[in-house]
Amino acid sequence: MAYSVRFVNPQEHYRRLKPEIDAAIIGCLTRGDLVYRGELRAFESHLAEFVGTRYAVGVKSGYHALHFALLAAGIGLGDEVITVAHTFVASVSAIVHCGATPVLVDIGADYNMDPAKVEAAMTPRTRAIMVVHLNGRMCDMAAIGAIAGRHGLLLVEDAAQALGATFDGRRAGSFGIGCFSFYPFKILGGFGDGGAVTTSDARIAQAISRIRFNGEDRETGEYHFHGYSALLDNVQAAVLDVKLAHVPAWIAHRRAIAQLYHERLTDIPGLRLPPIDGPRQTDVFQNYVVRTTERDQLREHLKTLGVETLVHWARPMWAHPALGLADPGLSDTARLCREVISLPMSAETTEADVAATADAIRAWFLSPVSVA
């Protein structure tokens, strides 16, 4: 169906950047710069500077970033990696494909990993903690970093939804091995899939640079192991480098849109809003997520009014039998899956979009027919 308020608007996004993007793409095609050329190296340098690390390595997707980060750090068969249960399946798939075992822990009040649950999930086989900075909000990196330090554990940041978010003034991806996605509808998205790993560890950066290109060191031509074909395409890197310069403005816009939602949706009985920032966090609002026990009815109501929404995710991962995950009995995660709904949020979302969405939500909740 045609929505009057779209969750994202890729056509408008392209229209606003068309001259810059077209010039970047045409330049690559005219020069024949398609694979591992200057545009990729420039983007990697600029991304590392933005995040606050020494290195960034471009790969094919956010999943590849996670998988390669674990491989480069030596995670493998018999190891356990603690991660949060409320996340996209790729976070867990990356652990499984290393031969390691994912150990799922429950969420806290901000829908991110609850630091208080981490140590109870540890065993002698625990080698790493993979945090997920969900919806544009960073985890409590002071608490989780302290746990990782005490136990000598690798710290991996799934920062796919949190480019530009900060904790204690440091950006996501600068605390451990940072993993980013450039899926088209992320804050920084390409015209196809893409990802990157950020790190200040030269050994990790070198290993991932080789893993992504069939195990080859591109400078020497030496093959160091059997790797993968997962290099970030040069044309995508050129587009991403253009867009990276706009990310601060896009983040400011998202934060303003989130504030408008907050102002218009506050004090509605039965509707829970996300936190805005915190004493140590600055959020970037990849998603603006509200929750209600009447989620499915509300979503259908908004659809009838032309407001597009998404649900991340309607069932917890362990409810998908093919994934082979045991039910960890995480009640908060299970409840959250039944209640969350993501409202329209992008660099192109307008005040009018917010008004239409919020007015529809407020009218539905305050109408007697909504309570059934």
VOPAFI-401434 format. One record per residue (C-alpha): residue in three letters; x, y, z. Coordinates in Angstrom, 1 decimal. Each point is the difference from the previous one (the first is absolute). Layout:
N
+------+--------+--------+--------+
| code |     c1 |     c2 |     c3 |
+------+--------+--------+--------+
|  ALA |      X |      Y |      Z |
...
+------+--------+--------+--------+
//
This chain:
372
+------+--------+--------+--------+
| code |     c1 |     c2 |     c3 |
+------+--------+--------+--------+
|  MET |    0.0 |    0.0 |    0.0 |
|  ALA |    1.0 |    3.6 |   -0.4 |
|  TYR |    0.8 |    1.7 |    3.4 |
|  SER |   -0.5 |    3.6 |    0.6 |
|  VAL |    2.6 |   -0.1 |    2.8 |
|  ARG |    2.8 |   -2.3 |   -0.9 |
|  PHE |    2.3 |   -1.7 |    2.4 |
|  VAL |    3.0 |    1.1 |   -2.2 |
|  ASN |    0.1 |    1.8 |   -3.4 |
|  PRO |    2.9 |   -1.2 |   -2.1 |
|  GLN |   -1.1 |    1.9 |   -3.1 |
|  GLU |    0.0 |    3.3 |    1.9 |
|  HIS |    3.2 |   -0.9 |    1.6 |
|  TYR |    1.7 |   -0.4 |   -3.4 |
|  ARG |   -1.7 |    3.1 |   -1.5 |
|  ARG |    1.6 |    2.2 |    2.7 |
|  LEU |    3.5 |   -1.4 |   -0.6 |
|  LYS |   -0.2 |   -0.7 |   -3.7 |
|  PRO |    2.7 |    2.3 |   -1.3 |
|  GLU |    2.6 |   -1.2 |    2.5 |
|  ILE |   -0.9 |   -3.7 |   -0.3 |
|  ASP |   -0.2 |    0.0 |   -3.8 |
|  ALA |    3.4 |    1.7 |   -0.2 |
|  ALA |    1.5 |   -2.6 |    2.4 |
|  ILE |   -1.4 |   -2.9 |   -2.0 |
|  ILE |    0.8 |    1.4 |   -3.4 |
|  GLY |    3.5 |    0.8 |    1.1 |
|  CYS |    0.6 |   -3.7 |    1.0 |
|  LEU |   -1.5 |   -1.3 |   -3.2 |
|  THR |    1.8 |    2.4 |   -2.2 |
|  ARG |    3.4 |   -0.9 |    1.5 |
|  GLY |   -0.9 |   -3.7 |    0.3 |
|  ASP |    0.6 |    0.1 |    3.8 |
|  LEU |   -2.2 |   -2.9 |    1.0 |
|  VAL |    1.9 |   -2.2 |    2.4 |
|  TYR |    2.4 |    1.0 |    2.9 |
|  ARG |    0.8 |    3.5 |   -1.3 |
|  GLY |    0.6 |    3.4 |    1.5 |
|  GLU |   -3.7 |    0.6 |    0.9 |
|  LEU |   -0.1 |   -3.0 |    2.3 |
|  ARG |    3.2 |    1.1 |    1.8 |
|  ALA |   -1.2 |    3.5 |    0.3 |
|  PHE |   -3.3 |   -1.1 |    1.5 |
|  GLU |    1.7 |   -2.3 |    2.4 |
|  SER |    2.3 |    2.8 |    1.2 |
|  HIS |   -2.9 |    2.4 |    0.4 |
|  LEU |   -2.2 |   -2.6 |    1.8 |
|  ALA |    2.8 |   -0.8 |    2.5 |
|  GLU |    0.5 |    3.7 |    0.7 |
|  PHE |   -3.8 |    0.4 |    0.5 |
|  VAL |   -0.2 |   -2.9 |    2.4 |
|  GLY |    3.2 |    0.8 |    1.8 |
|  THR |    2.2 |   -3.1 |   -0.8 |
|  ARG |    3.2 |   -0.5 |   -1.9 |
|  TYR |   -1.4 |   -2.3 |   -2.6 |
|  ALA |   -3.2 |   -0.8 |   -1.9 |
|  VAL |   -0.4 |   -2.9 |   -2.4 |
|  GLY |   -2.8 |   -0.1 |   -2.5 |
|  VAL |   -1.8 |   -3.3 |   -0.5 |
|  LYS |   -3.1 |   -1.3 |   -1.8 |
|  SER |   -2.6 |    0.4 |    2.7 |
|  GLY |   -0.5 |    0.5 |    3.7 |
|  TYR |   -0.2 |   -3.8 |    0.4 |
|  HIS |    3.5 |   -0.4 |   -1.6 |
|  ALA |    1.3 |    2.7 |    2.4 |
|  LEU |   -1.2 |   -2.0 |    3.0 |
|  HIS |    1.2 |   -3.4 |   -1.3 |
|  PHE |    3.4 |    1.3 |   -1.0 |
|  ALA |    0.5 |    1.8 |    3.3 |
|  LEU |   -0.5 |   -3.2 |    1.8 |
|  LEU |    2.2 |   -2.0 |   -2.4 |
|  ALA |    2.8 |    2.5 |    0.2 |
|  ALA |    0.0 |   -0.1 |    3.8 |
|  GLY |    0.2 |   -3.8 |   -0.1 |
|  ILE |   -3.5 |   -0.9 |    1.2 |
|  GLY |   -0.8 |   -3.5 |   -1.1 |
|  LEU |   -1.2 |   -3.5 |    0.8 |
|  GLY |   -0.7 |   -0.6 |    3.7 |
|  ASP |   -0.1 |    3.7 |    0.9 |
|  GLU |   -3.1 |    1.9 |    1.4 |
|  VAL |   -0.9 |    3.5 |   -0.9 |
|  ILE |   -2.5 |    1.9 |    2.2 |
|  THR |   -2.4 |    2.3 |   -1.9 |
|  VAL |   -3.5 |    1.5 |    0.5 |
|  ALA |   -3.1 |   -1.9 |   -1.0 |
|  HIS |   -1.8 |    2.9 |   -1.6 |
|  THR |    2.0 |    0.6 |   -3.2 |
|  PHE |    0.0 |   -0.8 |   -3.7 |
|  VAL |    0.8 |   -3.6 |   -0.7 |
|  ALA |    3.3 |    0.9 |   -1.7 |
|  SER |    1.5 |    0.8 |    3.4 |
|  VAL |   -0.5 |   -3.6 |    1.1 |
|  SER |    0.7 |   -1.5 |   -3.5 |
|  ALA |    3.4 |    1.5 |    0.0 |
|  ILE |    0.8 |   -1.8 |    3.3 |
|  VAL |   -1.4 |   -3.3 |   -1.3 |
|  HIS |    1.9 |    0.1 |   -3.2 |
|  CYS |    3.3 |    0.3 |    1.9 |
|  GLY |   -0.8 |   -3.3 |    1.6 |
|  ALA |   -0.6 |    1.7 |    3.4 |
|  THR |   -3.1 |   -0.1 |    2.2 |
|  PRO |   -2.2 |    3.1 |    0.5 |
|  VAL |   -1.2 |    0.5 |    3.6 |
|  LEU |   -3.0 |    2.3 |    0.1 |
|  VAL |   -0.7 |    2.5 |    2.8 |
|  ASP |   -3.0 |    2.2 |    0.7 |
|  ILE |   -0.6 |    3.6 |   -0.6 |
|  GLY |    0.0 |    3.0 |    2.4 |
|  ALA |   -2.4 |    2.9 |    0.1 |
|  ASP |    1.5 |    1.5 |   -3.1 |
|  TYR |   -0.4 |   -3.2 |   -2.1 |
|  ASN |    3.8 |   -0.5 |    0.0 |
|  MET |    2.0 |   -2.7 |    1.7 |
|  ASP |   -0.5 |    0.1 |    3.8 |
|  PRO |    3.5 |    0.1 |    1.5 |
|  ALA |   -1.3 |   -1.5 |    3.2 |
|  LYS |   -0.8 |   -3.2 |   -1.9 |
|  VAL |    3.4 |   -0.5 |   -1.6 |
|  GLU |    2.2 |   -1.6 |    2.6 |
|  ALA |   -2.7 |   -2.5 |    1.0 |
|  ALA |    0.1 |   -1.3 |   -3.7 |
|  MET |    3.7 |   -0.5 |    0.0 |
|  THR |    1.7 |   -3.5 |    0.1 |
|  PRO |    3.6 |   -1.1 |   -0.3 |
|  ARG |   -0.5 |    0.0 |   -3.8 |
|  THR |   -1.1 |    3.6 |   -0.3 |
|  ARG |    2.4 |    1.9 |   -2.3 |
|  ALA |   -1.8 |    3.1 |   -1.1 |
|  ILE |   -2.9 |    2.4 |    0.7 |
|  MET |   -1.8 |    1.3 |   -3.1 |
|  VAL |   -2.1 |    3.1 |    0.9 |
|  VAL |   -2.7 |    1.3 |   -2.3 |
|  HIS |   -0.6 |    3.8 |    0.0 |
|  LEU |   -3.6 |   -0.3 |   -1.0 |
|  ASN |   -2.2 |    2.7 |   -1.6 |
|  GLY |    2.8 |    2.6 |    0.1 |
|  ARG |    0.6 |   -0.2 |    3.8 |
|  MET |    3.3 |   -1.3 |    1.4 |
|  CYS |    0.2 |   -2.6 |    2.7 |
|  ASP |    1.5 |    0.8 |    3.4 |
|  MET |    3.6 |   -0.4 |   -1.1 |
|  ALA |    1.4 |    0.9 |    3.3 |
|  ALA |   -1.6 |   -2.9 |    1.8 |
|  ILE |    0.4 |   -2.5 |   -2.9 |
|  GLY |    3.6 |    1.1 |   -0.7 |
|  ALA |    0.9 |   -0.5 |    3.6 |
|  ILE |   -1.4 |   -3.5 |   -0.1 |
|  ALA |    1.9 |   -0.8 |   -3.2 |
|  GLY |    3.2 |    1.4 |    1.6 |
|  ARG |   -0.4 |   -2.0 |    3.3 |
|  HIS |   -0.4 |   -3.3 |   -1.9 |
|  GLY |    2.4 |    0.7 |   -2.9 |
|  LEU |   -2.8 |   -0.3 |   -2.6 |
|  LEU |   -0.1 |    1.4 |   -3.5 |
|  LEU |   -2.4 |    2.8 |   -0.5 |
|  VAL |   -1.9 |    0.3 |   -3.3 |
|  GLU |   -2.4 |    2.8 |   -0.8 |
|  ASP |   -2.9 |   -0.7 |   -2.3 |
|  ALA |   -0.4 |    3.7 |   -0.9 |
|  ALA |   -2.0 |   -0.6 |   -3.1 |
|  GLN |   -2.8 |    2.4 |    1.3 |
|  ALA |    2.2 |    2.4 |    1.9 |
|  LEU |    2.4 |    1.9 |   -2.3 |
|  GLY |    0.7 |    3.3 |    1.8 |
|  ALA |   -1.5 |   -1.0 |    3.3 |
|  THR |    2.1 |    0.7 |    3.0 |
|  PHE |    0.7 |   -1.2 |    3.6 |
|  ASP |    2.1 |    2.2 |    2.2 |
|  GLY |    0.9 |    2.0 |   -3.1 |
|  ARG |    1.4 |   -2.9 |   -1.9 |
|  ARG |   -1.8 |   -1.2 |   -3.2 |
|  ALA |   -1.4 |   -3.5 |   -0.6 |
|  GLY |    2.6 |   -2.3 |   -1.5 |
|  SER |    3.0 |    1.5 |    2.0 |
|  PHE |   -0.3 |   -2.1 |    3.2 |
|  GLY |    0.6 |   -3.5 |   -1.4 |
|  ILE |    0.1 |   -1.3 |   -3.6 |
|  GLY |   -2.8 |    2.0 |   -1.6 |
|  CYS |   -2.3 |   -1.5 |   -2.7 |
|  PHE |   -2.1 |    2.1 |   -2.2 |
|  SER |   -2.7 |   -0.5 |   -2.7 |
|  PHE |   -0.6 |    2.2 |   -3.0 |
|  TYR |   -3.2 |   -1.7 |   -1.0 |
|  PRO |   -1.9 |    2.6 |   -2.0 |
|  PHE |   -2.4 |    1.1 |    2.8 |
|  LYS |    2.7 |    0.5 |    2.7 |
|  ILE |    1.0 |    3.5 |    1.0 |
|  LEU |    2.9 |   -0.4 |   -2.4 |
|  GLY |   -1.3 |   -2.3 |   -2.8 |
|  GLY |    1.3 |   -1.0 |   -3.4 |
|  PHE |   -1.8 |   -1.0 |   -3.1 |
|  GLY |    0.4 |   -3.6 |    0.9 |
|  ASP |    1.4 |   -1.8 |    3.0 |
|  GLY |    3.3 |    0.9 |    1.7 |
|  GLY |    1.7 |    0.1 |    3.3 |
|  ALA |    3.3 |    0.8 |    1.8 |
|  VAL |    2.0 |   -0.9 |    3.0 |
|  THR |    1.7 |    2.7 |    2.1 |
|  THR |    2.9 |   -0.7 |    2.4 |
|  SER |    3.2 |    1.5 |    1.3 |
|  ASP |    1.7 |   -3.4 |    0.0 |
|  ALA |    2.3 |   -0.3 |   -3.0 |
|  ARG |    0.0 |   -3.8 |    0.2 |
|  ILE |   -3.8 |   -0.2 |   -0.1 |
|  ALA |   -0.2 |    2.5 |   -2.9 |
|  GLN |    2.6 |   -1.9 |   -2.0 |
|  ALA |   -1.7 |   -3.3 |    0.6 |
|  ILE |   -3.4 |    1.3 |   -1.1 |
|  SER |    1.5 |    1.6 |   -3.1 |
|  ARG |    1.3 |   -3.4 |   -1.0 |
|  ILE |   -3.1 |   -2.0 |    1.0 |
|  ARG |   -2.2 |    2.2 |   -2.2 |
|  PHE |    2.2 |   -0.6 |   -3.1 |
|  ASN |    0.4 |   -3.8 |   -0.1 |
|  GLY |    2.8 |    0.1 |    2.6 |
|  GLU |    2.3 |    2.0 |   -2.2 |
|  ASP |    2.2 |    2.9 |    1.1 |
|  ARG |   -0.6 |    2.4 |   -2.9 |
|  GLU |    3.4 |    1.7 |    0.5 |
|  THR |    2.1 |   -3.2 |   -0.2 |
|  GLY |   -2.3 |   -2.4 |   -1.9 |
|  GLU |    0.6 |   -2.6 |    2.7 |
|  TYR |   -2.9 |   -2.2 |    1.1 |
|  HIS |   -0.1 |   -0.5 |    3.7 |
|  PHE |   -3.1 |   -2.3 |    0.3 |
|  HIS |   -3.2 |   -0.9 |   -1.7 |
|  GLY |   -2.1 |    3.2 |    0.2 |
|  TYR |   -3.2 |    1.4 |   -1.5 |
|  SER |   -1.0 |    2.2 |   -2.9 |
|  ALA |   -1.6 |    2.8 |    2.0 |
|  LEU |    1.7 |    3.3 |   -1.0 |
|  LEU |   -2.1 |    3.2 |    0.2 |
|  ASP |   -0.5 |    1.0 |   -3.7 |
|  ASN |    1.9 |    3.1 |   -1.0 |
|  VAL |   -3.1 |    1.7 |   -1.5 |
|  GLN |   -1.9 |   -0.6 |    3.2 |
|  ALA |    2.9 |    1.5 |    2.0 |
|  ALA |    0.0 |    3.1 |   -2.2 |
|  VAL |   -3.7 |    0.5 |    0.7 |
|  LEU |    0.4 |   -0.6 |    3.7 |
|  ASP |    2.9 |    2.4 |    0.2 |
|  VAL |   -2.3 |    2.7 |   -1.5 |
|  LYS |   -2.7 |   -0.8 |    2.5 |
|  LEU |    2.3 |   -0.2 |    3.0 |
|  ALA |    0.5 |    3.8 |   -0.1 |
|  HIS |   -3.8 |    0.4 |    0.4 |
|  VAL |   -0.3 |   -2.4 |    3.0 |
|  PRO |    0.3 |    2.7 |    2.8 |
|  ALA |   -2.8 |    2.0 |   -1.6 |
|  TRP |   -2.2 |   -3.1 |   -0.4 |
|  ILE |    0.6 |   -1.0 |    3.6 |
|  ALA |   -1.0 |    3.5 |    1.1 |
|  HIS |   -3.2 |   -0.3 |   -2.0 |
|  ARG |   -0.8 |   -3.4 |    1.4 |
|  ARG |    0.4 |    1.3 |    3.5 |
|  ALA |   -2.3 |    2.9 |   -0.7 |
|  ILE |   -2.6 |   -2.4 |   -1.5 |
|  ALA |    0.3 |   -2.2 |    3.1 |
|  GLN |   -0.6 |    3.0 |    2.3 |
|  LEU |   -3.1 |    0.9 |   -2.0 |
|  TYR |   -1.3 |   -3.5 |    0.4 |
|  HIS |    0.7 |    0.2 |    3.7 |
|  GLU |   -1.8 |    3.3 |    0.4 |
|  ARG |   -3.1 |   -1.2 |   -1.9 |
|  LEU |   -0.2 |   -3.5 |    1.5 |
|  THR |    0.8 |    0.7 |    3.7 |
|  ASP |   -2.6 |   -1.1 |    2.6 |
|  ILE |   -2.0 |   -2.3 |   -2.1 |
|  PRO |   -1.2 |   -2.9 |    2.2 |
|  GLY |    1.1 |   -3.3 |   -1.3 |
|  LEU |    2.8 |    1.4 |   -2.2 |
|  ARG |    3.6 |   -0.2 |    1.1 |
|  LEU |    2.5 |    2.3 |   -1.7 |
|  PRO |    3.8 |   -0.6 |   -0.5 |
|  PRO |    2.5 |    1.8 |    2.2 |
|  ILE |    1.5 |    3.2 |   -1.5 |
|  ASP |    3.7 |    0.0 |    0.8 |
|  GLY |    1.2 |   -0.7 |    3.6 |
|  PRO |    2.6 |    1.3 |    2.4 |
|  ARG |    2.7 |   -1.6 |   -2.1 |
|  GLN |   -1.6 |   -0.7 |   -3.4 |
|  THR |   -0.8 |    2.0 |   -3.1 |
|  ASP |   -2.4 |   -1.9 |   -2.2 |
|  VAL |   -0.2 |    0.2 |   -3.8 |
|  PHE |   -3.5 |   -1.6 |   -0.4 |
|  GLN |    0.5 |   -2.4 |   -2.8 |
|  ASN |   -3.5 |   -1.1 |    1.1 |
|  TYR |   -2.6 |    1.7 |    2.1 |
|  VAL |   -1.5 |   -2.9 |    1.8 |
|  VAL |   -3.2 |    0.1 |    2.2 |
|  ARG |   -1.6 |   -2.9 |    1.7 |
|  THR |   -3.5 |   -1.0 |    0.9 |
|  THR |   -1.9 |   -3.2 |    0.8 |
|  GLU |   -2.4 |    1.0 |   -2.8 |
|  ARG |    2.8 |    0.1 |   -2.6 |
|  ASP |   -1.6 |   -2.0 |   -2.7 |
|  GLN |   -3.3 |    1.9 |    0.2 |
|  LEU |    1.8 |    3.3 |    0.0 |
|  ARG |    2.1 |   -0.9 |   -3.0 |
|  GLU |   -3.0 |   -1.1 |   -2.0 |
|  HIS |   -1.7 |    3.3 |    0.9 |
|  LEU |    3.0 |    2.0 |   -1.2 |
|  LYS |    0.2 |   -2.0 |   -3.2 |
|  THR |   -3.6 |    0.9 |   -0.8 |
|  LEU |    0.9 |    3.6 |    0.3 |
|  GLY |    3.0 |   -0.3 |   -2.3 |
|  VAL |    2.7 |    0.0 |    2.7 |
|  GLU |    2.7 |   -2.5 |   -0.6 |
|  THR |    1.6 |   -1.7 |    3.0 |
|  LEU |    2.4 |   -2.9 |    0.7 |
|  VAL |    0.4 |   -2.6 |    2.7 |
|  HIS |    3.4 |   -1.1 |    1.2 |
|  TRP |   -0.6 |   -2.9 |    0.7 |
|  ALA |   -3.4 |   -1.7 |    0.5 |
|  ARG |    1.5 |   -3.2 |    1.4 |
|  PRO |    3.1 |   -0.7 |    2.0 |
|  MET |    2.7 |   -1.9 |   -1.8 |
|  TRP |   -0.4 |   -3.1 |    2.0 |
|  ALA |   -3.6 |   -0.2 |   -1.3 |
|  HIS |    1.3 |   -0.9 |   -3.5 |
|  PRO |    0.7 |   -3.8 |    0.2 |
|  ALA |    2.3 |    0.0 |   -3.0 |
|  LEU |    2.5 |    2.1 |    1.9 |
|  GLY |    0.5 |   -2.7 |    2.5 |
|  LEU |    0.1 |    2.3 |    3.0 |
|  ALA |   -1.2 |   -1.3 |    3.4 |
|  ASP |   -2.6 |    2.1 |    1.8 |
|  PRO |    2.1 |    2.0 |    2.5 |
|  GLY |   -3.2 |    1.1 |    1.9 |
|  LEU |    0.6 |    3.7 |   -0.4 |
|  SER |   -3.3 |    1.4 |    0.9 |
|  ASP |    0.8 |    3.7 |   -0.6 |
|  THR |    1.2 |   -0.7 |   -3.5 |
|  ALA |   -3.0 |   -2.1 |   -0.8 |
|  ARG |   -2.4 |    2.7 |    1.3 |
|  LEU |    1.8 |    2.7 |   -2.0 |
|  CYS |   -0.4 |   -1.9 |   -3.2 |
|  ARG |   -3.7 |    0.0 |    0.5 |
|  GLU |   -0.2 |    3.8 |    0.6 |
|  VAL |    2.5 |    2.0 |   -2.1 |
|  ILE |   -0.8 |    2.0 |   -3.0 |
|  SER |    2.3 |    2.3 |   -1.9 |
|  LEU |   -1.4 |    3.3 |   -1.2 |
|  PRO |    1.0 |    1.9 |   -3.2 |
|  MET |    3.6 |    1.3 |    0.4 |
|  SER |    2.5 |    1.0 |   -2.5 |
|  ALA |    2.0 |    3.0 |   -1.2 |
|  GLU |   -3.0 |    0.8 |   -2.2 |
|  THR |   -2.7 |   -0.3 |    2.7 |
|  THR |   -1.8 |    3.4 |    0.3 |
|  GLU |   -1.8 |    1.8 |    2.9 |
|  ALA |   -3.2 |   -0.7 |   -2.0 |
|  ASP |    0.7 |   -3.7 |    0.0 |
|  VAL |    0.5 |    0.1 |    3.8 |
|  ALA |   -3.2 |    1.9 |    0.5 |
|  ALA |   -2.0 |   -2.4 |   -2.2 |
|  THR |    1.4 |   -3.0 |    1.8 |
|  ALA |   -0.2 |    1.3 |    3.5 |
|  ASP |   -3.6 |    1.4 |   -0.5 |
|  ALA |   -1.1 |   -3.4 |   -1.3 |
|  ILE |    1.6 |   -1.8 |    3.0 |
|  ARG |   -1.4 |    2.4 |    2.5 |
|  ALA |   -3.5 |   -0.1 |   -1.4 |
|  TRP |    0.0 |   -3.8 |   -0.1 |
|  PHE |    1.2 |   -0.4 |    3.6 |
|  LEU |   -2.4 |    2.6 |    1.3 |
|  SER |   -3.0 |   -1.4 |   -1.9 |
|  PRO |   -2.3 |   -2.4 |    1.9 |
|  VAL |    0.2 |   -2.5 |   -2.8 |
|  SER |    3.7 |   -0.5 |    0.4 |
|  VAL |   -0.5 |   -1.8 |    3.2 |
|  ALA |   -1.5 |   -3.4 |   -1.0 |
+------+--------+--------+--------+
//
